[in-house]
């Protein structure tokens, strides 16, 4: 599902925000609900275009590739659901492995396969995640830097995105992934949808207005 915003016609620089459809038997996915709410908004002189990715290995990257070609975004923020986390998780690194604990929505369950055969072992986010963290903390929205995006479709998309953005045609385009918590009706810990949306808006604005990232402690012991 792709936004019908006519951004390319208006020549307004684009921020592409993606979310996933529900998976694992759930009826909703807060990543898509939040992305959908942001669709069409103007942030720091850019227009948000939201699109839904299927929670399917390979197909999600095919859809993402079409979106990159169509919208030529200046910034790409992929979002996904991370049940059990209590904060917006700014993902630091994507790894070149698929290891699915559950099947995806097409019933595929790859185990120990590469996202991109012959690709680098990992990519770091090109978003200024420390500056984004500081901006979120200043607003009182719970946030953290995460050292793992898992090995399911979220990591698959994150790695695939960074692999594409490493191509010369996307020089200067920043991208990365943010995991969002469950909504209250899905379980605990959780975050209300309006807080998720507000947090993503803060994160996007920070990413668009920050050149070099700041130095800020946000590591993990385990």
N, C-alpha and C positions, 0 to 999 in steps of 0.2 A: 504494500500500500504506500503510494508516494504522494506527497503533497501536490496540489494542483497550482501552487503559487507560481506566477509568471515572473519569477525573479530574473531569469536570463534575459528576457525581453527588456526589462527595466534597467539592466546593467548595474544593479545594486550588488555589491559584494555579498557573498553567501556564507552563512554558517550552516553546515549540514549536521543535523542532530538525528540520530537513529535510536530506536528502541526495538524490543523484540515482542513477538506475539506470545501469548501464554504457552506454558509448557509444563510437563510433568503432572498433568491432570488439573492444573489450576485454571480458573476462569478468567483471571486478569493478570496483567503484567505491568507493574508500576512504571517500568522504564518506558513503555510505549505511551501510557497515559500522560506521563510528564512531558515526553517529547511532543506529543500531539498538542498539548496545551501551549507549548512554546512556538508552535508553527505560525509563521507570519509576523512574529514580533520583531521589532528593530532593537538591536543592541549594539551600541558603540558604532553606529553607522553601517551596520551589516544587517541583513535580513535572515531570519532563521527559516530554514526549510526542513521540515520533519518528515521522516520516512520510517516505515515499519520493515524490519528484517524478519525473515522466517527463522525460527529456532531450528535450523537444519544445517548440518555441516555442508560445505561446498556451495549449496544454494544461497546461503546468506552472503557469501563472498561474491557470487555472481550478481546478486541484486545490488550489493554495495558498489561493485565495479560500474554498473550501469548508472548509479546515482552520481558517482564521481565524474563520469564522462558527461552526463547531462548538465549538472549544476556547476561544475568547476569551482568548488568551494575554496575559500581562503582558510577555513578552519573546519575540522571534522571532529565532532564529539559523539562517539558511540556510547550508549548507555545500556546497562543490563541489570537484571535483578539478582541480588545476592541475599537470599534468605538466611537469617542468623546474624547478619551484620546490623549494627545499630547506627551507623553513620554513612554519609556519602563517602565512598572509597575511591580516591584518586589513584588509579592504577599506574604503577611505575614501569612494569616490564611485561612484555608478552613473550611467551616461549613457543618454540616450534614443535609442539607436540599436541596431538589429540589423544585423550584418554578418558573416554566417556563412562561415568559411573552409571548413568541411565541413558536409555535411547533418546535421540532427538525426535522432533515431531514427524520425521519421515521414517522412524523406527531404525535409523542407522545408529550404530554404537561402535565407532572406531576405537581401537585400543592400540596405543603405542605407534601411531602413524604420524608422519609430519604434516603440518599445515601446508607447507610449501616444500616439496622435495628438493633437497640441495640448498635450501635457504639457510641463512644464519641461525645459530642456536637461539638467539633472542633479539628483540628490539626494545629499546627504551621509548617511552612516551616522549613525543616532542612538545607536549604542552608544558607550560611553566607550573608544574604541579605544586611547588612550594609556595609560590605567590598565590595560587588559587586557594591553597589551604589557609594561608594567612587571611585572605579576603573573606573566606567562609567563617573562620573563627571570629573575625571582627563583627560579623552579623549575628553571632550566636547560633549558627546552624552547625550541627554536629558533622564533623568531617575528619578524615584521616588519609594519610598516604598508605596505600596497600602495596605489599611486596609480591603479591600473587593474584593473578586474575583467574586462577583455576586452570582446568584443562578441558572445559566443555565449550560450548559454542561461543560464549563471550570472549574467551581467550583466542579462539579460532578467528573470530572477526577482528579482534585487536591486532593480532599478528598479521593477518592478511591486509588490514588497513595500512599498517606501518610498512609492510613490504611494497605495497603500491605507492605509498608516498615517498619511498626511496627512489622512485623512478625520476629521471630528469624532468619529465613533463609536469611533475608536481613539486618542483623546487620551491621552497618557501612556504609550502602548505603545512600547517601544524595539525597534529591529530593525536587522539588517545581515547581512553575508555574510562568511564566512571560507573561504578556499581552503586545501585541504590537499594535501600532496605525494602522489606515488605511494607505494605500498607497495614494499618491497624487491624483491618478485617481479615488479613491473611495469617496473623500470628505475631508473636513477639520475639525479639525486639522489632520495632517498627518506626516509621516516620510518616506523618500525614502528607498527603499528596501536595498540598499547597507549600509545605516546607521543602519538599523535593524539588518542586518547580522553581521556587525562589532560590534554592541553593544552586541549581543548574544555571540559572540566569546570572548569579554572582560569579560562578566559575567561568562562564563564557565571557562575561565582561572583563574579568581579570586576564583571561587568556588573550583577548583581543588588544588589551591596553598595556601588556607587559612585554618588554623586549627580552632581555636576559633574565632568567629566573633568579630568585633570591636564594640565599643560604639560610636554611632553617632546619633545626633538628626535627626529624619525623621518622626516624628509623624504628626498627623492631628488634627485640631480643630473641624472638622465636617466630 
